[in-house]
Amino acid sequence: MRKTTILKYIAGIFLLCTAIIACNKDFLEKKPLTEYEESDVWKDAGLVQAFVNDLYVQMRPGFNEVMLSSMTDESRFIHDYNTSLVVQGNITPDDIGALSDFSRWDAHYKAIRNCNMFLEKIDGVPMTDESLRTRMKGEVHFMRAWYYHMLVKYYGGVPLITKTFNVKGDEGEILNVTRATFEACVNFIVNECDSAAKALPLAYDAVASKGRATKGAALALKSRILLYAASDLFNGVSNPLMGYTTAGQTARMLLAKAAADSVIQLHFYELYHPTDSAAENYARVFLDKDNKELIFVKQYDKSLLGTSHDLYNGPNGYHNWGGNVPIENFVSGYQMRDGSAFSWSNAAQAQAPYANRDPRFYATILYDGAKWKPRPADGAVTDPVGIIQTGKYESANGKDSVWGLDTRNSTIENWNGTFSGYYLRKFMDINLDAQFFRGDQNWIFFRYAEVLLNYAEASIWAGQENEGRDVLNQVRVRAGMPTTVASGPALKAILKYERRYELAYEEHRFFDARRWKTEAISAFNENAQGIEVLGSKISGHPFTYHVYSIQDRQFPEKNFLLPIPASEIRKNAKLMQQDGY
């Protein structure tokens, strides 16, 4: 291992607050960082901790300029960055467009190699605290499960590599690696989660250790991968690399249910509802630190780096970049407050489309007329209150029209305006001036609501509707929505609704729609739609709304899984390509 690679591990100390207490007190007396070799790392517990910290650093959170939602029916990325290649169904083994920043074949295998190296070396590291050794082993088993689950979600069966290769001497073995079956990969991830759960604590006492993997995180990961594995996409297939070729889907759903229940039975997590407002409760899940719904998160610190989510996605009328804008396909799907469907063909609803919707709508979407935060100085003159303006408005004299401050004809910034008539509200800190400052919101990898929905889905699909419905209703009640008494296909539809809107923009929709198969075929083949808002400043003149297409989209069924990178197959012809490519 090169010295520069070692430096990356040492840098993890400064990127994770957890490392503050991890190093020995005489750390500053050690030799300069430029002099560390691989052999040094495995002689010092502090350096080993830094090595483990780097595995956290390499995890990709969702607060990036391009969000995975913009490769689904949740949003469109206005600057494109090759997202159109994905949503228009034009990916190839040589070019998967914007998805290359998410599927990360090379990066994930580099992290897995580091996990393998740790597990090979850790028993020989001198330590005075054996509990630290045990805990770090648990963390790395979790990390290896995490990185493999990321690969399996995108590719199905992948090579299962559990040891480090030497560049010299192992060339033949490296170039003859084959893909393991989907079933073998799932079993491996499950076993890694079990090993991690046995070694990890339920929580950490020290503030500086917040953000590390816990028993709950390991069990939540197990719950997720087993639910995915039990889904339609991966059952009844002919290619064992792409799913199960044998019967047993119901039994697999019951395993997924049991895995979710193991998290529930910890009696440690709960749905967060700090106020009497359902919309406020939902918004604060993503803003309030250390709330009891959070299972595993990526932490940010404003004083170090922070997150640019608000800058990337806020309205252009606030000097933000308006990047991942919700599309009408998604917005129209929000139910009415009474649980009924919204429809543009309903005259009353079409006249006031943003009234009386699912409370989560108001915590997720910025729409024309929504009250937001004070404008910057150059916008406050026109809008002293801070109201989202994505329409075109008839002036008070009835002769002129004025474009809203948050449109692509804005007088503030016209190049970062929405194409859809909406902006993202979810995860946003209303008290943050994102033009100049970064946020410190957590990126949530796992939260309790997902676990409850995992349990509900597995129960319902396994035919245990009463159990699934009861847990499903817990999520709906927290959201301020009525409980359901539905059964059969109607109950499954509500479960899908809850996953779509409770977990919106949290990187679930890309995988959920695919694993349900028919959902992806239906939703991802629809063109992206936006809303045209025509308003008036003359009293008594109604607003009108027009839905229109803003982007052509299509979804070839071969895109359920991503193609194996052509560059990898050129290096190793024994890596089988996906069906259809």
Secondary structure as UniProt FT lines:
FT   HELIX           3..15
FT   HELIX           17..21
FT   TURN            25..26
FT   HELIX           27..29
FT   HELIX           33..35
FT   HELIX           38..41
FT   TURN            42..43
FT   HELIX           45..57
FT   HELIX           68..71
FT   TURN            72..73
FT   STRAND          75..77
FT   TURN            78..79
FT   TURN            81..82
FT   HELIX           83..87
FT   TURN            88..89
FT   TURN            93..94
FT   HELIX           97..99
FT   HELIX           100..103
FT   HELIX           105..121
FT   HELIX           122..124
FT   HELIX           130..155
FT   TURN            167..169
FT   HELIX           171..174
FT   TURN            175..176
FT   HELIX           182..199
FT   HELIX           207..209
FT   TURN            210..211
FT   HELIX           215..229
FT   HELIX           232..234
FT   TURN            240..241
FT   HELIX           249..264
FT   TURN            265..266
FT   HELIX           278..285
FT   TURN            286..287
FT   TURN            289..290
FT   TURN            292..293
FT   STRAND          294..298
FT   TURN            302..305
FT   HELIX           309..313
FT   HELIX           316..318
FT   STRAND          324..326
FT   HELIX           328..331
FT   TURN            332..333
FT   TURN            337..338
FT   TURN            344..345
FT   HELIX           347..351
FT   TURN            353..354
FT   HELIX           359..364
FT   STRAND          365..366
FT   TURN            368..369
FT   HELIX           377..380
FT   TURN            381..382
FT   STRAND          392..394
FT   TURN            396..397
FT   STRAND          401..403
FT   TURN            405..406
FT   TURN            408..409
FT   STRAND          423..424
FT   TURN            426..427
FT   TURN            430..431
FT   TURN            434..436
FT   STRAND          443..447
FT   HELIX           448..461
FT   TURN            462..463
FT   HELIX           465..478
FT   TURN            479..480
FT   HELIX           488..502
FT   TURN            504..505
FT   HELIX           509..515
FT   HELIX           518..523
FT   TURN            524..525
FT   STRAND          528..536
FT   TURN            539..540
FT   STRAND          544..551
FT   HELIX           557..560
FT   HELIX           566..571
FT   TURN            573..574
FT   TURN            579..580
//
